[in-house]
Amino acid sequence: MPKLSKELILALPKWAREHLLPVLLTIRSAGFLFAVLALWLFATLAYGILAKESFTFDQQILLTLRELHRPLLAVVMLGLTYIGQPIVLLSISTGLGI
């Protein structure tokens, strides 16, 4: 352990060394495991997409959406899409902030 880190740890009160450091190490370990899991999941999905294994699943979703298509629903979806525009989000955020 580098000298500076050891000095900083020893500068902490005894209760902090006994109770706080184990919690911080647990959080760091859990974060690392979560990152590894997320990377594994991403790699698995990317491999499936590159291998074109998801095409059948995507095709089923697109065919189902085509069956559900209605002109009124298209207008509603365009309206919902408009909510994501920066000026709309800024207005909503400002209104909620006030």
C-alpha positions in Angstrom: 0.0 0.0 0.0 1.4 3.4 -0.9 2.6 5.5 2.1 0.2 8.3 1.5 -2.9 6.0 1.4 -1.7 4.3 4.6 -1.3 7.6 6.3 -4.8 8.7 5.2 -6.3 5.5 6.5 -4.5 5.9 9.8 -5.6 9.5 10.1 -9.3 8.3 10.2 -10.9 7.8 13.6 -10.9 4.3 14.9 -14.7 3.9 14.4 -14.4 5.0 10.7 -11.6 2.4 10.1 -13.6 -0.3 11.7 -17.1 0.4 10.2 -16.7 2.7 7.2 -13.9 1.1 5.3 -15.5 -2.3 5.1 -18.7 -0.7 3.8 -16.7 1.3 1.2 -14.9 -1.9 0.1 -18.1 -3.8 -0.2 -19.6 -1.0 -2.4 -16.5 -1.0 -4.6 -16.6 -4.8 -5.0 -20.4 -4.8 -5.8 -19.8 -2.0 -8.3 -17.0 -4.0 -10.0 -19.2 -7.1 -10.1 -22.1 -5.1 -11.6 -19.8 -3.6 -14.3 -18.5 -7.1 -15.2 -22.0 -8.4 -15.4 -23.1 -5.5 -17.6 -20.1 -6.0 -19.9 -20.9 -9.7 -20.2 -24.5 -9.0 -21.1 -23.5 -6.4 -23.7 -21.0 -8.8 -25.2 -23.6 -11.6 -25.4 -26.2 -9.3 -27.1 -23.6 -7.9 -29.5 -22.5 -11.4 -30.5 -26.1 -12.4 -31.1 -26.7 -9.4 -33.2 -23.6 -9.9 -35.2 -24.5 -13.6 -35.7 -27.9 -12.4 -36.9 -29.6 -14.6 -34.3 -32.0 -11.9 -33.3 -33.5 -11.4 -36.8 -36.4 -13.8 -36.2 -37.3 -12.2 -33.0 -37.1 -8.7 -34.6 -39.2 -9.8 -37.5 -42.0 -11.1 -35.2 -42.1 -7.8 -33.4 -42.3 -5.8 -36.6 -45.1 -8.0 -38.0 -47.1 -7.6 -34.8 -46.6 -3.8 -34.9 -47.8 -3.8 -38.5 -51.0 -5.6 -37.5 -51.6 -3.0 -34.7 -51.1 0.0 -37.0 -54.0 2.5 -37.1 -53.9 6.1 -38.4 -55.0 7.5 -35.0 -52.3 5.5 -33.2 -49.7 6.9 -35.6 -50.7 10.5 -34.7 -50.6 9.6 -31.0 -47.1 8.1 -31.4 -45.9 11.2 -33.2 -47.2 13.3 -30.4 -45.4 11.2 -27.8 -42.2 11.4 -29.9 -42.5 15.2 -29.9 -42.3 15.2 -26.1 -38.6 14.2 -26.4 -37.7 17.4 -28.2 -35.2 19.5 -26.3 -37.5 22.6 -26.1 -40.4 20.5 -24.7 -38.1 18.8 -22.2 -36.7 22.2 -21.2 -40.2 23.6 -20.7 -41.3 20.7 -18.6 -38.2 20.7 -16.5 -38.5 24.5 -15.9 -42.1 24.1 -15.0 -41.5 21.3 -12.6 -38.5 23.2 -11.1 -40.6 26.3 -10.4 
